[in-house]
Amino acid sequence: MLAKRIFDFSVALFAVIVLCPVFLGVAILVKATSRGPALFKQKRLTMGMREFTIYKFRTMCTDFDKDARGIQIKGSSQAITPVGKFLRKTKLDELPQLWNIIKGDMSFVGPRPELPRRLQYYSLTDKEIFAVRSGVSSPASVVLAQEEYLMEHVTDPEKFYVEKIMPFKIDLNKHYIQRMSLMLDIEVIFATVLRISGINCDSILVSDPTLLEKRTMLFEIARSQQS
């Protein structure tokens, strides 16, 4: 865990320094193309179920989800700005979370930080995923990179997320924690970059084939709701 923290802190600090021009460019682009702040802030949960403030570049209109509850939406939602669609697709909206890593709230790799309101759906064993820091990416993020596309097929995105996607993500997160190592984290980081580029390497990150089969079933269930 110490090696993981040293890696996270040093790489995040270096990335913030090197990517300063990118931060500035994206912030200006967000501000210039839609009304509202460049940054989006929201309460999330990390290790020990501790609440913290997560930072992202804003991708949605300011009059949507004013209370920052984290409403589940479809990828085609009009609430997402044109620039926001690009930022989400390239994951550039996640860049401000480098600051969360430096502060110690997050890691590069770990279960994605959960919304406090969704903790009510977690069983005692599900809460074991809070034994580690939340991450900017995770095997679940890579395997379910098409989550917003998946939502296009369902009538109630929030219900489908809570009942189908969230339990699957928890299973993937438990699988990651059981195998957690610095080398695996590096593999997840590279896999995330490859996934953004459109290259699938899910089987490298998830050694349990039944988990990948569950992903296929999720898509089938979603499509059946549309028909």
C-alpha positions in Angstrom: 0.0 0.0 0.0 2.9 2.4 0.7 4.4 1.7 -2.7 1.0 2.4 -4.3 0.7 5.7 -2.4 4.2 6.8 -3.4 3.5 5.9 -7.0 0.2 7.8 -7.0 1.6 10.9 -5.4 4.7 11.2 -7.5 3.1 10.5 -10.8 0.1 12.7 -10.1 2.3 15.6 -9.1 4.5 15.2 -12.2 1.3 15.0 -14.4 -0.2 18.2 -12.9 3.1 20.1 -13.7 3.4 18.7 -17.2 -0.3 19.0 -18.1 -0.8 22.5 -16.8 -1.4 23.9 -20.4 -4.0 21.1 -21.0 -5.8 22.1 -17.8 -5.8 25.7 -18.8 -7.0 24.9 -22.3 -9.8 22.7 -21.2 -10.9 25.1 -18.5 -11.1 28.0 -21.0 -13.0 25.8 -23.5 -15.6 24.8 -20.9 -16.1 28.4 -19.8 -16.3 29.8 -23.3 -18.8 27.3 -24.6 -21.4 27.1 -21.8 -22.6 29.1 -18.8 -21.2 28.1 -15.5 -17.9 27.2 -13.7 -15.1 25.2 -15.4 -15.1 22.7 -12.5 -17.8 20.4 -11.2 -17.6 19.4 -7.6 -19.5 16.6 -5.9 -19.5 14.6 -2.7 -18.3 11.0 -3.1 -17.1 8.2 -0.9 -13.6 6.8 -0.6 -11.6 4.5 1.7 -13.4 3.9 5.0 -16.6 5.3 3.5 -15.2 8.8 4.1 -16.9 11.6 2.2 -14.7 13.9 0.1 -15.2 16.4 -2.7 -14.3 15.1 -6.2 -13.3 17.4 -9.0 -14.1 17.1 -12.7 -14.3 19.5 -15.6 -18.0 20.3 -16.0 -19.6 18.5 -18.8 -23.3 19.3 -18.2 -25.5 22.4 -18.2 -25.5 24.1 -14.8 -29.3 24.0 -14.5 -29.3 20.1 -14.5 -28.8 18.3 -11.2 -28.2 21.6 -9.3 -27.8 19.7 -6.0 -25.1 17.5 -7.5 -26.9 14.3 -6.4 -25.5 12.4 -9.4 -28.5 11.6 -11.5 -27.9 8.7 -13.9 -28.4 9.8 -17.5 -28.1 8.5 -21.0 -25.1 9.5 -23.2 -27.4 11.3 -25.6 -28.9 13.5 -22.9 -29.4 17.1 -23.8 -28.0 18.0 -20.4 -24.5 17.2 -21.7 -22.9 20.1 -23.5 -21.3 19.5 -26.9 -17.8 20.1 -25.4 -18.9 17.8 -22.5 -19.5 14.9 -24.9 -16.0 15.2 -26.2 -14.5 15.5 -22.7 -16.4 12.4 -21.5 -15.4 10.4 -24.5 -11.7 11.2 -24.1 -11.9 11.1 -20.3 -10.4 14.6 -20.1 -13.1 15.6 -17.7 -11.4 13.3 -15.1 -8.1 15.3 -15.2 -8.9 17.4 -12.1 -8.9 14.2 -10.0 -5.1 14.4 -10.1 -5.6 16.9 -7.3 -7.7 14.4 -5.4 -4.9 11.9 -5.8 -2.3 14.4 -4.5 -4.5 15.1 -1.5 -4.8 11.4 -0.7 -8.6 11.1 -1.4 -8.1 8.9 -4.5 -5.6 6.6 -6.2 -5.0 6.2 -10.0 -6.6 2.8 -9.8 -9.3 1.6 -7.4 -13.1 1.3 -7.2 -14.8 4.4 -8.7 -15.9 6.7 -5.8 -19.5 6.0 -4.9 -22.3 8.6 -4.4 -23.2 8.7 -0.6 -26.9 8.3 -1.5 -26.2 4.9 -3.0 -24.6 3.4 0.1 -28.0 2.3 1.2 -28.0 -0.4 -1.5 -24.7 -1.9 -0.3 -24.6 -5.1 1.8 -22.1 -5.6 4.5 -19.8 -7.6 2.2 -20.3 -5.1 -0.6 -18.8 -2.4 1.7 -15.5 -4.3 1.7 -14.6 -2.4 -1.5 -14.1 0.7 0.8 -11.0 -1.0 2.2 -9.0 0.8 -0.5 -8.9 4.3 -1.9 -11.3 5.1 -4.7 -9.7 5.4 -8.1 -9.7 7.5 -11.3 -9.9 4.2 -13.2 -10.6 0.6 -12.4 -11.1 -2.7 -14.2 -14.8 -2.0 -13.9 -14.4 1.3 -15.7 -12.6 -0.4 -18.5 -14.9 -3.4 -18.8 -18.0 -1.1 -18.7 -16.5 1.7 -20.8 -19.7 1.7 -22.9 -21.9 2.3 -19.8 -23.5 5.4 -21.3 -24.2 3.6 -24.5 -25.8 0.8 -22.5 -28.1 3.3 -20.8 -29.5 4.3 -24.3 -31.4 1.0 -24.3 -33.2 1.3 -21.0 -36.2 3.3 -20.0 -35.1 4.1 -16.4 -31.3 4.5 -16.2 -31.2 5.0 -12.5 -33.2 1.9 -11.7 -31.1 -0.2 -14.2 -27.9 1.1 -12.7 -28.8 0.3 -9.1 -30.3 -3.1 -9.9 -28.0 -4.4 -12.6 -24.8 -2.4 -13.2 -23.9 -1.5 -9.6 -23.8 -5.1 -8.3 -21.7 -6.1 -11.3 -19.3 -3.2 -10.6 -19.0 -4.3 -7.0 -18.1 -7.8 -8.1 -15.5 -6.5 -10.5 -14.1 -4.2 -7.7 -13.9 -7.2 -5.3 -12.0 -9.1 -8.0 -9.6 -6.3 -8.4 -9.0 -5.9 -4.6 -8.3 -9.7 -4.3 -5.5 -9.3 -7.0 -4.4 -5.8 -6.2 -0.7 -5.0 -6.9 1.3 -2.1 -8.3 1.9 -4.1 -11.5 -1.9 -4.6 -11.9 -2.5 -0.9 -11.4 0.0 -0.1 -14.2 -1.8 -2.6 -16.4 -5.2 -0.9 -15.6 -3.7 2.5 -16.5 -2.5 1.2 -19.9 -5.7 -0.6 -20.5 -7.7 2.6 -19.8 -5.6 4.4 -22.4 -6.1 1.6 -24.9 -9.9 1.5 -24.2 -10.2 5.2 -24.9 -8.4 4.5 -28.2 -11.0 1.8 -28.9 -8.8 -1.2 -28.2 -10.3 -4.0 -26.0 -8.1 -5.7 -23.5 -10.7 -6.7 -20.9 -9.6 -10.3 -20.6 -6.1 -9.1 -19.4 -7.6 -7.2 -16.4 -10.4 -9.7 -15.5 -9.2 -13.3 -15.1 -12.6 -14.6 -14.2 -14.5 -15.4 -17.4 -17.8 -15.5 -15.6 -17.5 -11.8 -14.9 -17.1 -11.0 -18.6 -20.1 -13.2 -19.4 -22.1 -11.1 -16.9 -21.2 -8.0 -19.0 -22.6 -9.7 -22.1 -25.8 -10.5 -20.2 -26.1 -6.9 -19.1 -26.2 -5.7 -22.7 -28.7 -8.4 -23.6 -31.0 -7.3 -20.7 -30.7 -3.7 -21.7 -31.6 -4.4 -25.3 -34.6 -6.5 -24.3 -36.0 -3.5 -22.3 -35.9 -1.4 -25.5 -37.8 -4.0 -27.6 
